[in-house]
Structures are given as C-alpha cells and as structure tokens.
Amino acid sequence: MATVPSGSPVEQEIQTKTTHAIIAAVLGFLCCPLIDIYAIIAANQALAMINQTGAGQQHRTLATVAKFFGIIHLGLAVLGILLYIVLMVVGIAAGVANQ
C-alpha cells in the first residue's frame, strides 16, 4: 500500500466523495430515495480509493455510514412501493368481488 501525504489531491478527492455521499444519503432520506443510489455509488468510490491508496482513513467511517444508510433506505423505499402495489391489487380485487 502506497503512502500518500496528508492534504494530497487523493485525500481531498476522498473527502469530497465522502461528503457528497453523506449529503446524498441525508437528502435521499428527506426527499427522494433515488438520491440514495448516488450516495451508495459515491461511498463505494471513496471506500475503494481508501483501500487502494491508504489515504483518507479518517473518512472511512463516514463513507461506510453513508453507504449503510443509502442501502437501508433504498431497501425500505422498495419495500414500501411493493407494499403499496400489493395493497392496491388487494383493494381492486375486493372491489371486484363485491360487485
């Protein structure tokens, strides 16, 4: 593993990707779950750069948290959509059965 000096462009890029990932995870939770996809991608890129270069170890936890929340929230959103579809089908079937 190569040693990268502190404050290097690689470390700054890791910090930027990690910051983008956590902001996207929070925005995805508050606004639109599709933003969580970007959070997961940015967090994976930051973690890959940390593993590859060894720089930016202080950002590893934040990138992991962003990835975790992105995956969990995206999964919950998908489950919510599936539940909505199932309830709509059950409601339509109940309405047809009562006619």
C-alpha positions in Angstrom: 0.0 0.0 0.0 1.4 3.3 -1.0 1.8 6.1 1.4 0.0 9.3 0.4 0.9 12.5 2.2 -1.8 14.3 4.2 -3.6 17.0 2.2 -2.8 15.4 -1.1 -5.2 15.6 -4.1 -6.1 12.0 -3.5 -7.1 12.7 0.1 -9.0 15.7 -0.9 -10.9 13.7 -3.5 -11.7 11.1 -0.9 -13.0 13.8 1.4 -15.1 15.2 -1.4 -16.6 11.9 -2.4 -17.3 11.0 1.3 -19.0 14.4 1.9 -21.1 14.0 -1.3 -22.1 10.5 -0.2 -23.3 11.5 3.3 -25.2 14.6 2.0 -26.8 12.5 -0.7 -27.8 9.9 1.9 -29.4 12.5 4.1 -31.2 14.1 1.1 -32.3 10.7 -0.1 -33.9 10.1 3.3 -35.6 13.5 3.4 -36.6 13.9 -0.2 -36.3 11.2 -2.8 -35.0 7.7 -2.3 -33.5 7.7 -5.8 -30.7 10.0 -4.5 -29.6 7.1 -2.3 -28.3 5.4 -5.4 -25.8 8.2 -5.8 -24.9 8.0 -2.1 -24.1 4.3 -2.5 -22.0 4.9 -5.6 -20.1 7.8 -4.1 -19.5 5.9 -0.8 -18.2 2.9 -2.7 -15.8 5.0 -4.8 -14.5 6.7 -1.6 -14.0 3.3 0.1 -12.3 1.9 -3.0 -9.9 4.8 -3.1 -9.2 4.5 0.7 -8.5 0.8 0.3 -6.3 1.3 -2.8 -4.2 4.2 -1.6 -4.4 4.0 2.2 -5.1 7.7 2.3 -8.1 9.3 4.0 -8.5 6.7 6.7 -10.3 9.2 8.8 -13.1 9.3 6.2 -13.7 5.5 6.2 -16.4 5.6 8.9 -18.4 8.4 7.3 -18.3 6.7 3.9 -19.4 3.4 5.5 -22.3 5.2 7.3 -23.4 6.8 4.0 -23.3 3.5 2.2 -25.2 1.8 5.0 -28.0 4.4 5.2 -28.2 4.6 1.5 -28.7 0.8 1.2 -31.1 0.6 4.1 -33.3 3.5 3.0 -33.4 2.4 -0.6 -34.4 -1.1 0.5 -37.2 0.4 2.7 -38.4 2.5 -0.2 -38.6 -0.5 -2.5 -40.5 -2.5 0.2 -42.9 0.4 0.6 -43.5 0.6 -3.1 -44.1 -3.2 -3.2 -46.5 -3.0 -0.2 -48.4 -0.2 -1.9 -48.8 -2.3 -5.1 -49.9 -5.3 -3.1 -52.5 -3.3 -1.2 -53.8 -1.7 -4.4 -54.2 -5.2 -6.0 -56.0 -6.5 -2.9 -58.2 -3.4 -2.8 -59.1 -3.7 -6.5 -59.8 -7.5 -6.0 -62.0 -6.8 -3.0 -63.9 -4.2 -5.0 -64.4 -6.5 -7.9 -65.5 -9.4 -5.6 -68.2 -7.1 -4.0 -69.9 -6.3 -7.4 
